[in-house]
Amino acid sequence: MAKLVASEKDVILQANKKDLDTYNGEDLAMEDRLKVNDSKIEGMILSLQQLANLPDPLGVARFNFTHDNGLHISNKTAPFGTVCIIYESRPDVTIEAAGIAFKSGNKIVLKGGKESLNSNLALVALWHQALEQNDCASDWVTYLQFNREQTQAFLQKPTQKIDLIVPRGGEKLIAFVKEHASCPVIISGRGNNFAYVATDADLQMAIDIIINAKTTKISACNALDKVLIAADMPRKHEFLQHLIQELKKHNVEILVDQFLTELEGTTPFQDESIWFEEFLDYKIVVGQVANIDEAINKINTYGGGHSATIITSNVDKASFFMDTVDAAAVYHNASTRFTDGFQFGLGGELAISTDKLHQRGPIGLQHLVTNKWYVLGDGQIRS
């Protein structure tokens, strides 16, 4: 498949151009996720190559036990069976999700959005070609060309056995799948990530991290939406003025809480519910907290359970923050933009789960498995 993506790059780009030409452009983040270019194709190829080189995740013994009566008992990794992923835009999901599913022994049913139909059909055609060239049935990868009503009917009463569903997209998509699905669902996609700048932070480092996390890819679920500043930070006003100046260079709208209303170039927000929002836009909230405990409480109250970072020179403070914050990925002095299966060395991801069962954070090859017990005997019966 990696070879086909490379050799058929022009076909993929032409199909994607059709999608871009017909997209209405109302959602900036979705348009960004929809676009395929040379760089994204290189990423697809590298992801497939990494997956190909990773160890087989199936049949791995996770527990061994020998009973007093001689029974040999082990627990080994096993495939789920058939996984369904429902996603918006993102043609690269058609690559990563299918690659992870196939190598972990799972069939996959793909349901992309109508905005990326041409791109997805071109990629699925390549999947089928790759499978058939290697004497594999093409139904390892299936694409559902359904409208909303058909998708709802499929979720409620699938026409084939579905063992797991993963919605990957905005909150409306996730709510739609949760409402109608008749099998287990792993929730994925919502960010609303926080950064806490502690009293003893390196202030230039903090600005670099915030700018990177906010502005490099606004459509990503690992982008930054909220910044909390320690109230007793030295040179606080100077730092905030510098931060605002840098954010303005990227045309970021800056909203502030009641403690920072005097800052020029910012807009005070009126509704506290904004702390819950994931923006997927050039927009950020900056607020002030009294201490690390208040920062952690605010993140655990309003955050999406995705990613959070602390900028501090104090290792003990960082460890306390990382142990206490309720998020799938926690950082010390680094951008939240690294929360990504490829960046974490997984060769891509099916999704980034904000659930705690059965896997949290990026779901890679080794996570798209369940388990099975193997019990070997020679006639034992239980008394």
C-alpha positions in Angstrom: 0.0 0.0 0.0 2.9 2.4 0.8 4.3 1.7 -2.7 0.9 2.3 -4.3 0.3 5.6 -2.5 3.7 6.8 -3.8 3.1 5.7 -7.4 -0.5 6.9 -7.5 0.1 10.3 -5.8 -1.3 12.2 -8.8 -4.5 10.2 -8.7 -4.9 11.0 -5.0 -4.2 14.7 -5.4 -6.7 14.9 -8.3 -9.4 13.3 -6.3 -8.7 15.6 -3.4 -8.8 18.6 -5.7 -12.4 17.6 -6.6 -13.3 17.6 -2.9 -11.6 20.9 -2.2 -13.3 22.5 -5.3 -16.8 21.5 -4.0 -16.2 22.3 -0.3 -18.1 25.4 0.7 -15.4 26.6 3.0 -17.6 27.4 6.0 -15.4 25.5 8.5 -11.7 26.5 8.5 -10.6 23.6 10.6 -12.4 21.0 8.4 -11.0 22.5 5.2 -7.5 22.2 6.7 -8.1 18.5 7.6 -9.5 17.9 4.2 -6.6 19.1 2.2 -4.0 16.6 0.8 -0.7 17.8 -0.5 2.8 16.4 -1.1 3.7 16.7 2.6 0.5 14.8 3.7 1.2 12.0 1.1 4.7 11.7 2.4 3.2 11.3 5.9 0.9 8.6 4.7 3.7 6.7 3.1 5.9 7.0 6.2 3.1 5.9 8.5 2.5 2.8 6.4 6.2 2.0 6.3 6.4 2.4 10.1 3.4 0.1 10.6 4.9 -2.5 8.3 8.1 -2.6 10.4 6.4 -2.7 13.8 6.1 -6.1 15.6 2.9 -8.2 15.1 0.6 -7.3 18.0 -1.4 -10.6 17.9 -0.7 -13.7 20.0 1.4 -11.8 22.5 1.3 -13.6 25.9 0.4 -11.1 28.6 0.0 -13.6 31.5 1.1 -17.1 32.2 0.1 -19.4 35.0 0.4 -23.1 35.8 -2.4 -24.5 38.0 -1.7 -27.0 40.8 -3.6 -29.6 38.7 -1.3 -29.1 35.7 -3.5 -26.8 33.6 -1.4 -24.3 31.6 -3.2 -21.0 31.5 -2.2 -18.0 29.4 -3.7 -14.7 28.2 -2.9 -13.6 24.7 -3.7 -10.6 22.5 -6.4 -11.2 19.9 -8.2 -9.1 17.3 -11.6 -7.4 18.0 -13.0 -8.7 14.7 -14.6 -5.8 12.8 -14.0 -2.2 13.7 -16.1 0.7 12.3 -14.7 4.2 12.2 -16.8 7.2 11.4 -14.9 10.4 10.7 -15.1 13.9 9.2 -12.8 15.1 6.4 -9.2 13.7 7.1 -8.4 11.4 4.1 -5.2 10.4 6.1 -7.5 8.5 8.5 -8.4 6.2 5.5 -4.7 5.3 5.4 -3.8 5.1 9.1 -7.0 3.5 10.4 -7.1 0.8 7.7 -3.4 0.1 8.1 -3.6 -0.3 11.9 -6.8 -2.4 11.6 -5.4 -4.8 9.0 -2.0 -5.4 10.7 -3.8 -6.1 14.0 -6.0 -8.7 12.4 -9.2 -6.6 12.3 -11.5 -5.9 9.4 -12.4 -2.2 9.1 -15.5 -0.4 8.0 -14.8 3.2 7.0 -17.4 5.9 7.0 -16.0 9.3 5.9 -17.7 12.6 5.5 -19.3 13.6 2.2 -16.8 16.5 1.9 -13.9 13.9 1.4 -15.7 11.3 -0.7 -13.5 11.5 -3.8 -10.3 11.3 -1.8 -11.5 8.4 0.3 -12.8 6.4 -2.6 -9.5 6.8 -4.4 -7.6 5.6 -1.3 -9.9 2.7 -0.7 -9.5 1.6 -4.3 -5.7 1.5 -3.7 -6.3 -0.5 -0.5 -8.3 -3.1 -2.5 -5.6 -3.2 -5.1 -2.9 -3.8 -2.5 -5.0 -6.5 -0.8 -5.8 -8.4 -4.0 -2.1 -8.2 -5.1 -1.2 -10.1 -1.9 -4.0 -12.7 -2.1 -6.1 -11.1 0.6 -9.9 -10.5 0.4 -10.8 -6.9 -0.4 -13.4 -6.9 2.4 -10.6 -6.3 5.0 -11.3 -2.7 4.1 -14.9 -1.6 3.4 -16.2 1.9 2.7 -19.8 2.9 3.5 -21.1 5.5 1.0 -24.0 6.4 3.3 -25.9 9.6 4.0 -26.9 10.6 7.6 -30.1 8.6 7.6 -28.4 5.4 6.3 -25.6 5.8 8.8 -28.0 6.1 11.6 -29.8 3.0 10.5 -26.5 1.1 10.2 -25.5 2.1 13.7 -28.8 1.0 15.2 -28.9 -2.3 13.2 -25.7 -3.1 11.4 -25.9 -5.2 8.3 -22.8 -7.1 9.5 -21.3 -7.9 12.9 -19.5 -4.8 14.3 -17.4 -5.2 17.4 -16.2 -1.7 18.0 -17.1 1.8 16.7 -14.8 4.8 16.9 -16.2 8.3 16.0 -13.4 10.7 15.1 -14.5 14.2 14.8 -16.4 17.0 16.4 -18.8 16.8 19.4 -21.9 16.6 17.2 -20.6 13.6 15.4 -19.6 11.9 18.7 -23.0 12.6 20.2 -24.7 11.2 17.1 -22.7 8.0 17.2 -23.2 7.5 21.0 -26.9 8.0 20.7 -27.5 5.5 17.9 -24.7 2.9 18.2 -25.7 -0.6 19.3 -22.2 -1.8 20.1 -19.2 -0.5 22.2 -18.0 3.0 21.3 -14.6 4.6 22.0 -14.8 8.4 22.2 -12.2 10.3 20.3 -11.4 13.7 19.0 -12.3 16.4 21.5 -9.4 18.5 22.7 -9.8 21.7 24.7 -6.2 21.5 25.9 -4.7 23.6 28.6 -1.3 25.1 29.4 -0.3 26.3 32.9 2.6 28.8 33.1 4.0 28.5 36.6 5.7 31.1 38.7 9.1 29.8 37.9 8.6 29.2 34.1 11.2 30.2 31.5 9.0 32.9 30.0 10.5 32.8 26.5 10.0 29.0 26.5 6.4 29.5 27.6 5.7 31.9 24.7 7.3 29.5 22.2 5.3 26.6 23.5 2.0 28.5 23.5 2.5 29.9 20.0 3.4 26.5 18.6 0.5 24.7 20.3 -2.0 27.3 19.3 -1.1 28.3 15.8 0.7 25.5 13.9 -2.5 23.5 13.2 -5.7 24.9 14.5 -7.7 21.9 13.1 -5.9 19.4 15.3 -7.4 18.0 18.5 -4.0 18.5 20.1 -4.1 22.3 19.6 -4.1 24.6 22.6 -7.2 26.5 23.6 -6.6 27.7 27.2 -3.7 29.3 29.0 -3.5 29.7 32.8 -1.0 32.1 34.3 0.3 32.0 37.9 -0.9 35.2 39.7 2.5 35.8 41.4 4.6 35.3 38.3 7.5 37.8 38.2 7.3 40.2 35.2 3.8 38.9 34.6 2.5 42.0 32.8 5.6 42.1 30.6 5.2 38.4 29.8 1.5 38.8 28.9 2.1 41.8 26.7 4.8 39.8 24.8 2.4 36.8 24.5 -0.4 39.0 23.2 1.9 40.6 20.7 3.1 37.2 19.4 -0.5 35.8 19.2 -1.6 38.9 17.3 1.0 38.2 14.7 -0.9 35.0 13.9 -4.3 36.8 14.0 -5.4 34.9 17.1 -8.4 36.3 19.0 -7.5 36.6 22.7 -10.3 36.3 25.3 -9.4 37.0 29.0 -11.0 36.4 32.4 -11.9 39.0 35.0 -8.4 39.2 36.3 -6.8 40.3 33.0 -9.3 42.7 31.6 -6.8 45.6 31.6 -4.7 44.0 28.9 -4.8 45.8 25.6 -5.7 43.8 22.5 -7.9 41.4 24.4 -11.6 40.9 24.9 -13.1 39.9 28.3 -15.5 37.0 28.0 -18.8 37.1 29.8 -19.9 33.4 30.0 -17.9 31.0 32.1 -19.0 28.1 29.8 -16.3 29.2 27.4 -13.9 27.3 29.5 -15.5 24.1 28.2 -15.2 25.0 24.5 -12.8 23.5 21.9 -12.3 26.3 19.4 -10.6 24.7 16.3 -10.0 28.3 15.3 -7.6 31.2 15.8 -9.0 31.8 19.2 -7.5 31.4 22.7 -8.5 32.1 26.4 -6.0 33.4 28.8 -6.8 33.4 32.5 -5.1 33.8 35.9 -5.0 31.3 38.8 -3.7 31.7 42.3 -1.6 28.5 42.4 -0.9 25.1 40.9 -3.8 23.6 42.8 -6.3 26.0 41.3 -4.8 25.4 37.8 -5.2 21.6 38.2 -8.8 22.0 39.5 -9.6 24.2 36.5 -8.1 21.8 34.0 -9.9 18.8 35.6 -13.2 20.7 35.6 -13.2 22.1 32.1 -10.6 20.2 30.0 -11.5 17.6 27.4 -9.3 14.9 29.0 -6.9 15.1 26.0 -3.7 17.0 26.7 -2.3 19.4 29.3 1.1 21.0 29.7 3.0 22.8 32.5 5.8 25.2 31.9 8.1 25.3 34.9 11.7 24.9 36.0 10.6 23.0 39.1 10.7 19.2 38.5 8.7 18.4 41.7 6.0 20.8 40.7 5.9 19.3 37.2 5.6 15.8 38.5 2.8 16.8 40.8 0.9 18.4 38.0 1.4 15.5 35.6 0.3 12.9 38.2 -2.8 14.9 39.2 -4.1 16.3 36.0 -6.8 14.1 34.5 -5.7 14.0 30.8 -4.6 11.3 28.4 -1.3 13.0 27.8 0.5 15.3 30.2 3.6 17.4 29.4 6.4 19.2 31.1 7.9 22.1 29.1 6.6 20.9 25.7 3.8 21.6 23.3 0.6 19.6 23.3 0.9 19.3 19.6 2.9 16.1 20.1 -0.1 14.1 21.2 -0.2 12.0 18.0 0.3 8.3 17.3 3.0 9.0 14.7 4.9 11.4 17.0 4.6 8.9 19.8 6.3 6.2 17.7 3.1 4.2 17.0 3.3 4.5 13.2 0.0 6.5 13.2 -3.2 6.1 15.1 -6.8 4.9 14.7 -7.9 7.8 16.9 -7.0 9.6 20.2 -9.2 8.3 22.9 -10.3 10.5 25.8 -12.0 7.4 27.3 -10.3 5.4 30.0 -11.5 2.0 28.7 -9.9 0.2 27.1 -7.1 2.5 25.9 -6.4 6.2 26.6 -4.7 8.6 24.2 -3.4 7.6 20.8 -4.8 4.2 19.8 -2.0 2.6 17.8 -1.3 -0.9 16.4 -0.6 -2.6 19.8 -3.8 -1.1 21.3 -6.4 -2.2 18.7 -6.5 -5.7 20.3 -8.5 -7.4 22.9 -7.4 -10.6 24.7 -8.3 -14.2 24.9 -7.5 -16.9 27.5 -5.8 -20.2 26.4 -6.2 -23.1 28.8 -4.3 -26.3 28.0 -5.1 -29.5 29.8 -4.9 -33.3 29.6 -8.3 -34.3 31.0 -8.6 -32.1 34.1 -12.1 -31.6 35.6 -13.0 -29.3 38.4 -14.1 -31.0 41.7 
